[in-house]
Amino acid sequence: MASSKLNHVYLNGKTLEGGGQLVRIAIGLSALTGRPVSIDHVRGNREGKKGLKRSHAAAVQLLAEISGSKVSGGEVGSQSLNFFPQSTRSKSGPLLDLSQVTVKSAYEIKLTTAGAIFLVFQALYPYLLHVGSQAAAPFVKVNITGGTNATYSPSYDYAAQVIAPNFAKLGLPPLSIILHKRGWTTGPVDLGAVTFLIHTLGSGNTSDGRNQSKESSEKERTARPLCSFPLINLMDHKRGKVTQIDITVLAPDQPTLNANAEDDTGSTIRQFIEQVTQHTLRRETRKLDPSIFAKRSNSPLPEENSPSKSSAKDAPVPIEIHTSEATNHRSHVYILLVAHTSSGFRIGHDILGSMGGDRQPKSKNKGKRKQLPNHDLRRDSQNEIAFSAAADLVRRCVEGFIGEISNENPNANPDQKLASTIKTACLDKYMRDQVVVFEALGKACHAGGHGTEASDSETLEDERDWTLHTKTAQWVCRQILNV
């Protein structure tokens, strides 16, 4: 009992960012380490209603069920949460004793609202990575119904195109993400569905296909047992040069620009976003330091005489449409920009927005359309607002993306180390948040090993790139893992 009290972690939910991220990381690490966690003032820094939202409460209850933990204060609106894991820590490391763990090979999770699927998955993922090796399958399958494109959370597209590839690059096992249906938190309630295939840490294969069993045999003979979480140091990785930029556009096909009332022809809002995004990216990337980009091949482009191919040559690197899908509501608009780098990382920036107004009229209803006057001023005004909003979304998304891939950083403070020892991370600021937990787990598992402390001459990460979410995640990890 005394030992249990000493291991109990108490957190103030108003610390730093003071939102749901603090809760998700805390319960995830609690389940992994067997240390009970109590959180007061849950989401205390949030405007409006405090306490657990539906998606937060769902994550708490689901992780408790999966890990066999007990919970008090896990209901919607609760501002005090207590999470009590029932499994105990291994005597040979900081994580759970796997011999005490029972885990299924598949889980079905159904949210009752379009809550962010990836935020729920974020709470479960580290735990399932560690304990999933006990399942009777090569991977753990998790089906989640909810929101794939949600406000203030990673989308399916960002998770699949940025997070999963970067996790693999940093040494975590492969993570496959399969989209079945999109679900949006904006506009009419629309639930989506995603399947995650988690290749666990104990499966024996790394992300590059190497078998760990032979490589670890010598380490297992040493006094310190091998830990499954890899040691991640972002400063060991080079960002590389941008080789390609991908564009994802989800938007309605109505209204149309310069549309003919008879046949409804013209540039749709989705096509407009595609074209403006490509044009804006070409213009803005040409303003950047050329050293950011890899040199393009001198081989001629196909159909070089076409205007689109000719204008594409003006960009430092190829700019391609990765995904373009039509949605059925003005509030279902999403843009994602992803830079591929020569070192294998992905740098992304996205935006979720709305055109305003009601659900799009169906083009099949030709009769009513013909009864409209040649110039419906109300419709023209709505269309103008929609295209203006679309142009603004593109501008903001490209601006944020350019900030991510640009080498320009604020001048170093005089009391910091020399600029030559400070390096920008190979990840965008949102991806940086996602890596913190795995950095901390790697350090905790390899505590006492060599190379975990930076020397005075070692390259350090530029901390000015850290967001409040990054700092919050680091703080929670220090409280529970002591790293």
KEMI-600648 format. One record per atom (N, C-alpha, C): x, y, z; residue in one letter. Coordinates in steps of 0.05 Angstrom, whole numbers, plus 5000, padded with zeros to 4 digits. Atoms other than C-alpha are relative to their C-alpha. Layout:
BEGIN
XYZA;...
***
This chain:
BEGIN
501749765000M;500050005000M;501750255000M;498249775000A;505650485016A;501350054973A;498749985027S;509050324950S;498050124980S;502149905018S;502450454914S;499650305003S;500349724996K;501751134946K;502350164989K;497649865011L;508851324927L;499950014970L;500150015029N;507551124855N;497750164988N;502449865009H;500951504850H;500950284989H;499349755013V;501552104803V;497650195001V;502149804998Y;497452744815Y;500750224980Y;499649795021L;496653234757L;497950225002L;501949775002N;493553924752N;499350034971N;500949995027G;489453914689G;500050284987G;499849735011K;490354674680K;502950064991K;497249945006T;497854604668T;500450044970T;499249945028L;500554914603L;497550014982L;502349995019E;495654744546E;497449945014E;502350044982G;490854474598G;497549904986G;502350115015G;486354084549G;499949705001G;500450295001G;484553384528G;502549844995G;497550145006Q;491553204505Q;501349915026Q;498950064974L;493953214577L;498749755011L;501550244990V;488552704596V;500749754985V;499550245017R;489852234537R;502849895006R;497350104995I;497352204550I;500349885028I;499850104972A;496552124625A;498849735003A;501250274996I;491851534622I;501449794983I;498550195016G;495851214566G;502549915014G;497550074986L;502251234606L;499449865027L;500850144976S;498551024669S;499549714994S;500650285007A;496050394634A;502649854993A;497550125008L;503050264607L;501949945023L;498150024978T;506750354673T;498949875025T;501350114975G;501650104724G;499950215022G;500149784980R;502150784760R;497250135000R;502649874999P;495351054783P;500450304995P;499949715006V;493851764759V;497450135008V;502449834993S;489152294787S;500450274988S;499849745013I;487652924748I;497750175010I;501949804991D;484153534778D;499850224979D;500449785019H;481354124738H;500349904971H;499850115027V;480553694675V;499250214979V;500549815022R;480954134613R;499450285012R;500549764986G;481354724660G;500750264985G;499349765015N;484355204609N;498350034975N;501849995024R;478855084557R;497950215005R;502349814999E;473755634542E;497449845000E;502650144999G;466555454555G;500049785021G;500350224981K;464854794589K;502749875005K;497650154992K;470554474628K;499349705002K;500450284996G;471453744642G;500149834974G;499750195023L;471253134596L;497850044980L;502050015021K;467853174529K;499549714993K;500850275006R;464652564498R;502349834990R;497850155011S;470852364459S;502149945021S;498150054978H;475252444521H;499049775018H;501150214982A;470552024564A;500149734986A;499950255015A;470251504509A;502849885001A;497250104999A;477851454507A;500749895027A;499450104973V;478251374582V;498749735005V;501450254995Q;472950834585Q;501049774983Q;499050215018L;475650454525L;502749905009L;497450094991L;482750444551L;499849855026L;500450144975A;480250234619A;499149714995A;501050275007E;476449644587E;502249834988E;497950155014I;482349444543I;502249915020I;497850054982S;487449484599S;499249885027S;500950114974G;483049224656G;500350195023G;499649804979S;483749874694S;497350095012S;502449894987K;478750194742K;500150314998K;500249715004V;476250904734V;497850125018V;502149844987S;472551414776S;500250294988S;500149735012G;470352084747G;500449994970G;499650025029G;470451834675G;497650084984G;502449935015E;463652104656E;500350274986E;500049745014V;462252684609V;499550235019V;500249764982G;463253354644G;501649985025G;498450034975S;467553074700S;502550164999S;497649834998Q;473053544723Q;502149875018Q;498050144984S;476553034767S;500049714991S;499850275011L;479052364740L;502149845015L;498250184987N;482251774774N;500249744983N;499650245017F;485251204733F;501949815015F;498650194984F;487550574769F;500649754984F;499350255014P;491250034728P;500149775021P;500050244983Q;490549334757Q;502549834996Q;497650155005S;496849044726S;502450145013S;497749894986T;503649144758T;502450034981T;497649945017R;510249394730R;501949765001R;498050225002S;515548904707S;502350075019S;497749964983K;521448804754K;502550084984K;497749955016S;526148884696S;499850254982S;500449765016G;523549534666G;497850185010G;502049804990P;518950144672P;497249944991P;502650065010L;513049824636L;498749755012L;501550224989L;507749304651L;501449734996L;499150285003D;509548574663D;498049874980D;501850105020L;506748274599L;498849735007L;501150264992S;505647604632S;497350035014S;502549964986Q;499847914670Q;497850124982Q;501849865018V;496548224608V;498549814982V;501650145020T;490847964567T;499150204979T;500749825021V;489548284500V;498749854977V;501450135023K;484848124442K;501450094974K;498849935026S;486948134369S;498450204984S;501749815015A;481148584348A;498250145020A;501849844984Y;477149144379Y;498150164982Y;502049845015E;470749484355E;499150235018E;500649764984I;469750194380I;498150184985I;502049845014K;463450584362K;499450255017K;500749754987L;462951314383L;497250084992L;502749935006T;455951584387T;499850274985T;499949755015T;457952254357T;502449994981T;497749995018A;462952464304A;502550115014A;497649934985G;468352544357G;502549904984G;497650055015A;475452534330A;501049715004A;499150274998I;477351814315I;503049985008I;497150034995F;484851944317F;500750085028F;499449924972L;484652284386L;499349765019L;500650244984V;481351654415V;502249804995V;497950195006F;486451224379F;502750085013F;497549894988Q;492051674406Q;500349905029Q;499950104973A;490251454477A;500649705002A;499750294999L;490150714460L;502649904988L;497850105017Y;496050664412Y;502549915015Y;497650094986P;502150654459P;499649755016P;500650244984Y;498850144504Y;499949754982Y;500350235018L;496949684446L;502649934986L;497450065012L;503849744415L;501649825019L;498450154980H;506849464479H;498849735006H;501250254991V;501848934499V;499049834977V;501250145022G;499548734430G;501549744992G;498550245006S;505048214425S;498849755013S;501350224986Q;500747794472Q;497549904985Q;502450085016A;495047764421A;500749764982A;499550235017A;494247134380A;499750074970A;500149905028A;495347504314A;502550164995A;497649845007P;501047854277P;499650305005P;500649724995F;497548524289F;497450025016F;502549944986V;492048834331V;498350174981V;501849855017K;486049074291K;498050165016K;501849824985V;482149674317V;498250144980V;502049865017N;475749904282N;498850225017N;501249784985I;473350594304I;498050154982I;502049845013T;466950944283T;499850275013T;500049734988G;466751704292G;500650204978G;499349795019G;469652314258G;502849974988G;497450025013T;475152254207T;501250284993T;499249735005N;475453004193N;498750185021N;501149864976A;474453364259A;501650245007A;498649754992T;476154044287T;502149945022T;497950014979Y;482554124328Y;501049715005Y;498950274998S;484953414314S;501049904974S;499050105025P;488853014263P;497849864984P;502050125018S;484652804203S;501149724992S;499150265011Y;484852114171Y;502250064980Y;498049945021D;488752434113D;502750075012D;497449934988Y;494052744158Y;501249765014Y;499050244987A;494652094198A;501249814980A;499150205020A;495451664136A;502450104984A;497949895017Q;499952134096Q;502450115015Q;497849874985V;504152444151V;500849845025V;499350134975I;503752104219I;501049724997I;499250285003A;504151374198A;502849974987A;497350025012P;510151464150P;502250115018P;498049894982N;513851894201N;500649815024N;499650204979F;512751384257F;501849774990F;498450225011A;515650844212A;502950094996A;497349895004K;521551284194K;501650025026K;498749974974L;523051384268L;500449735015L;499450264989G;523250634281G;497749855013G;502350144989L;516250464305L;499049804979L;501050205019P;512849854273P;498050124981P;501849905020P;508549944211P;497250045012P;502849954992L;501650254223L;498450054975L;501749975024S;496450154169S;497350125009S;502549864994I;490350614168I;498249974975I;501950055023I;484350414124I;497550165004I;502449844998L;478750894110L;497649854987L;502550125010H;471750604102H;498050214992H;501949795006K;467551234105K;500950255016K;499349754987R;468751964122R;497850085020R;501849894981G;465552284183G;500950285008G;499349724996W;465253034196W;498750105026W;501149874975T;464353424261T;498650264993T;501349765008T;462154034222T;497549934983T;502450055016G;455254094189G;498349785011G;501750224991P;450253524191P;501649775012P;498650224987V;452052944237V;500549784979V;499350215020D;455752434194D;502349845011D;497950174988L;459551854225L;501649854978L;498250155018G;465551544190G;501149765013G;498850244988A;469550914201A;502849954989A;497250055007V;476950744201V;500949745014V;498750234988T;480850104213T;503050055003T;497149994995F;487850114245F;501149725003F;498650254997L;492449524237L;502750065013L;497749934984I;497649574292I;502049765001I;497950204997H;503949164282H;501650065025H;499149944973T;506349114353T;503049995003T;497149984995L;513249234383L;501249725004L;498950264995G;514048504402G;499849814977G;500550185022S;512448244333S;502649904986S;497450105010G;519848184316G;501150154976G;499149855024N;520148634254N;499950305004N;500049714998T;522049364251T;498650114975T;501449875023S;518949864202S;501449954974S;498650045025D;524349724151D;500349704993D;500150285007G;523148974153G;502249835013G;497950164988R;529248764194R;498949835024R;500950164978N;528348204244N;501750075025N;498749914976Q;529948424315Q;501249775017Q;499350224982S;530847734346S;503049955000S;497250065001K;537847614321K;501650245010K;498549764993E;540048334331E;500050045030E;500249944972S;537648344403S;501149775018S;499250234984S;540347664425S;502450075018S;497749934983E;546947954449E;499250195022E;500849814980K;543548534485K;498449865022K;501650134979E;538948054521E;501749855020E;498250144982R;544947714552R;501250205021R;498949814982T;546948364585T;498250035025T;501549974976A;544648574654A;497450164995A;502449845005R;539749084626R;498449874978R;501650135020P;534048744589P;499250194977P;500849855023L;532048974520L;497250115003L;502649894998C;526149454519C;498950034972C;501250015027S;521249444462S;499850274987S;500249745013F;520450194451F;502750104991F;497449915011P;525950464406P;500950275012P;498949744990L;530451034429L;499950194976L;500449805022I;528451644387I;501450265008I;498749744997N;532852254381N;499750144973N;500549865026L;530352734327L;502550134989L;497649875010M;537153054323M;501949804986M;498550205015D;539852404295D;499149994971D;501250015027H;535552524233H;500250274986H;500049755016K;536453024178K;497350044986K;502649945013R;530353374150R;500249934970R;499750045029G;533053314079G;498750234984G;501149805018K;530753714019K;497249924990K;502750065010V;523553763995V;500249904971V;499850125027T;522753313934T;497350024985T;502650015013Q;515253353921Q;497950115020Q;502249904984I;508853683947I;497449884991I;502650135006D;502153313950D;497850185011D;502449844992I;495353653954I;497749815003I;502550144996T;489053353983T;497850215003T;502349814999V;482453713971V;497449845003V;502750104996L;475653513999L;498250245000L;501749765002A;470254003978A;497649934982A;502350065017P;463354023945P;500550074971P;499849945028D;462454033870D;498050224992D;501749775004Q;457354593877Q;500650205022Q;500849875025P;456955183870P;502249994979P;498149985022T;460355293803T;500650284993T;499149735008L;464155893778L;499450034970L;500849955028N;461556203713N;498349774989N;501650235008A;456255653711A;497950084980A;502249975019N;451355573654N;497549885012N;502450094986A;444355513683A;498749764987A;501350225014E;442255013629E;501449735007E;498650264997D;447654483637D;501849995025D;498550004975D;450954693703D;503049964996D;497150035005T;457854723672T;501550235012T;498349804988G;463655123699G;501949885019G;498050104980S;469155063751S;498649975027S;501350044974T;466454743814T;501850115022T;498549894977I;468654973883I;502449825005I;497850194996R;472954343888R;502250054979R;498149955021Q;476354473821Q;501450275004Q;498949734995F;477255203840F;502249985022F;498050034978I;480855003905I;502549864990I;497750135012E;485354523867E;501850194985E;498549825017Q;487355043816Q;501350235015Q;498949784985V;488355613865V;502249915019V;497950114982T;492355173913T;502649954984T;497650055016Q;497054953857Q;501350264992Q;498849745009H;497955663831H;501350145023H;498849864977T;499155943901T;502549875009T;497650144991L;504155403919L;502350054981L;497849945019R;508055513854R;501150285005R;499149724996R;508356263868R;501650025026R;498849974974E;510156203942E;502649845003E;497550164998T;515355643935T;502350134985T;497849875015R;519156053883R;501350225017R;498949794983K;520256583937K;501949895021K;498450124979L;523756093984L;502949964991L;497250065005D;531155943989D;500149744984D;499950245017P;532655443932P;501249765014P;498650224986S;536955033980S;498049825015S;502050174986I;530454784013I;499249774983I;501150195018F;528754393951F;502249834986F;498350175016A;531953803915A;500050104971A;499849925028K;534353943844K;498249824984K;501850155017R;529253743792R;501549874977R;498850145023S;530853253737S;499750174975S;500149855025N;532453553669N;498449874978N;501550145020S;528353033633S;497450154993S;502449855008P;522553343593P;497549895011P;502550094990L;515653313621L;498249914977L;501950085021P;510252953581P;498150234994P;501949795009E;505553403541E;501050285009E;498749764989E;510353973554E;498850254989E;501149765011N;506554443509N;497450095013N;502549934987S;500254423552S;500550225021S;499749784981P;499155043596P;500649905028P;499650094973S;498754633660S;502849895004S;497350114997K;505254263647K;502150224998K;498249775002S;508654913627S;500250155026S;500049854974S;506555263691S;501249845022S;498950174980A;508554663732A;503050015001A;497149985002K;515654743708K;501150245017K;499149774985D;515855413745D;500449945030D;499750074971A;515455063813A;502649865005A;497450134993P;521854833848P;499949705000P;500450294999V;519054133856V;497349934989V;502650085010P;513253733828P;497850055021P;502349954983I;506453943858I;497749834988I;501950195011E;501353383850E;497449995017E;502550064985I;494053253869I;500149715010I;499950274988H;494352663917H;497249885002H;502850094997T;486952613933T;498150244994T;502049805005S;480953003908S;497349865001S;502650134996E;473952803933E;497850215003E;502449824998A;467153133926A;498649945026A;501650034976T;463353253990T;497250114994T;502749925006N;455953413997N;498950225018N;500949784983H;455754004044H;502150225001H;498249775000R;458654704046R;501950005023R;498350004976S;461554574115S;502149784999S;498150225002H;465453964091H;502250074979H;497849915017V;471654294063V;502749955015V;497450064987Y;478754054078Y;502250014979Y;497649985018I;485654194048I;502449905017I;497550104988L;492153824065L;502350034980L;497649975016L;499053994038L;502249835013L;498050184989V;504653484047V;502550024983V;497450005014A;512053574030A;501449745006A;498350234997H;516152944018H;502950105001H;497249914999T;523453014037T;501849774991T;498150195010S;529652674011S;500949805021S;499350184979S;530852364079S;497749815008S;502250194995G;524052014079G;497950105019G;502049894982F;520152474125F;497850144985F;502249865012R;513452804111R;499450255018R;500749764985I;511853524131I;497350104990I;502749935009G;504553714130G;498850245014G;501649794988H;499754274143H;497249994987H;502750035011D;492154254136D;498150215012D;502049824991I;485854654146I;497349884995I;502750095002L;478554484158L;498350255000L;501549765002G;473555004136G;497249964990G;502850005009S;466655184110S;499550224980S;500849795019M;463455554053M;497750165010M;502449874990G;457455754095G;497549924985G;502550075014G;450155664076G;499049725006G;501350254995D;445955044072D;501149784982D;499250235016R;446654354040R;499750064971R;500049945028Q;448154373966Q;497549904986Q;502250095016P;442354333917P;500849774982P;499350235017K;442053683878K;499750074971K;500049935028S;443753763805S;497949854984S;501950165014K;438653223786K;497350154997K;502549855001N;432953713800N;500050214979N;499749815022K;433154033732K;497650194997K;502449845004G;425854273732G;500150275014G;499949754985K;426654783787K;502150194991K;497849835009R;433155033760R;499250164975R;500849865024K;430055213693K;498050225006K;501949794993Q;424755623728Q;501350255012Q;498649774989L;430056083758L;500550214978L;499349795019P;431256753724P;502949964991P;497350035011N;437556813682N;502150085021N;498049904979H;441057193739H;498650015027H;501050024973D;438956973808D;502050145018D;498149844985L;442157523849L;500749885027L;499450124974R;441457143915R;502049774997R;498250225004R;444856533886R;502850104992R;497449895008D;450256953854D;501550105024D;498749904976S;451657283921S;501149785017S;499150234984Q;452056613957Q;502449874988Q;497750125014N;456756343904N;502550175004N;497849824997E;461156953910E;501249975028E;499150044973I;461556853985I;501549735003I;498850274999A;463156113976A;502850004988A;497350005013F;468956233927F;501950185015F;498249824985S;471656803969S;501049855025S;499250154977A;471656344030A;502049784993A;498250215009A;475055793990A;502850124995A;497549875005A;480456273967A;501550075026A;498849934974D;481656494039D;501149755014D;499050254989L;482255764062L;502749924987L;497650075015V;487455634008V;502350185009V;497949814992R;491356264027R;501149935027R;499250064972R;491556084101R;501549735001R;498750264999C;493455354088C;502850014987C;497449985013V;499055524040V;501950165017V;498349844983E;501656054087E;501149845023E;499050174979G;502055554144G;502049794990G;498250205012F;505255034099F;502750124994F;497549875007I;510555514074I;501650055026I;498649964974G;512155684147G;501349745010G;498950254991E;513254944160E;502549914985E;497750105016I;518154804103I;502250214997I;498049795002S;521755474106S;502349965020S;497750024982N;528755484137N;500250245018N;499749764984E;527556164167E;498949965028E;500850024972N;527256174243N;500750265014N;499349764985P;527356724295P;502949995009P;497249994990N;534256954318N;500349885027N;499650134974A;537056564376A;500350215022A;499649834978N;536756874444N;502950005009N;497149994993P;543557114469P;500849815022P;499350184979D;543156664530D;499849704993D;500150285009Q;542056034488Q;502749924988Q;497650105012K;547355604457K;500450124973K;499549895027L;550655814392L;498149884980L;501950085021A;546155784331A;501049754985A;498950225015S;550855274300S;499449735013S;500650254986T;548954764354T;497049955002T;502950024998I;541454874345I;498949924972I;500950105026K;537654504291K;496949985000K;502950035003T;530454514265T;499349714997T;500850285001A;526853854274A;499149934972A;500850105027C;525153424214C;497049964997C;502950045000L;517753444231L;498650275001L;501649764997D;512253964226D;499150025029D;500549964972K;509854254292K;497849825011K;502250184990Y;503553824297Y;501049725002Y;498850274998M;507453184282M;501949995024M;498249994978R;512453404334R;498649925026R;501650074976D;506953344387D;499649705002D;500750284999Q;505452624367Q;502449835008Q;497650164995V;512652394377V;500950005029V;499049954973V;513652644448V;499749755018V;500450244982V;510652024483V;501949784993V;498350225007F;514851544443F;503050075005F;497349914991E;521251954456E;500349935029E;499850044971A;519751914530A;500149715007A;500050294995L;518151174529L;502749874993L;497350105007G;524651034492G;502150065020G;498049924980K;528651424542K;499649855026K;500550154975A;525251084601A;500949714998A;499250285004C;526450394572C;503049974999C;497150025003H;533750544557H;501550155021H;498649854978A;535250914622A;502449845009A;497550134992G;542350774643G;501749924977G;498450065024G;544550654572G;501750244992G;498249795010H;549551074533H;498550174979H;500949835021G;547951664490G;497350135005G;502649884995T;541651904525T;500350295009T;499549724992E;544752554550E;501650154979E;498649845020A;546953114504A;502550135012A;497549864991S;554053374510S;499850294991S;500049715006D;555754114505D;500350054970D;499549965029S;558054024432S;497949874983S;502050155016E;552053594411E;497950194989E;502149845012T;546853884364T;497449985016T;502549994984L;540554094402L;497750084982L;502449925014E;533454174378E;499350295007E;500949724995D;530854884370D;497450005015D;502450024983E;525954924427E;497950214993E;501949795008R;522655544397R;498049894980R;501850125018D;519355074347D;497849845015D;501950164984W;515654714404W;497450165005W;502649884994T;508254864411T;499349955029T;500950054972L;504554894477L;499149715004L;500750284998H;501954204461H;502549825004H;497550154997T;509053944454T;501050025029T;499049954973K;511054254521K;498349865020K;501850144981T;504853974555T;500549705000T;499450295002A;506253274529A;502649935014A;497450054986Q;513453324554Q;499750015030Q;500549974971W;511053554622W;498749755012W;501450244991V;506252964630V;501849765001V;498150225001C;511552474609C;502150015022C;498149984978R;516452744660R;498749925027R;501350064975Q;511352684716Q;499649705004Q;500750284997I;509751954701I;502449824995I;497750175008L;516151674669L;502650095013L;497649894988N;521152124706N;502350024980N;497949965020V;524952274642V;499950284989V;
***
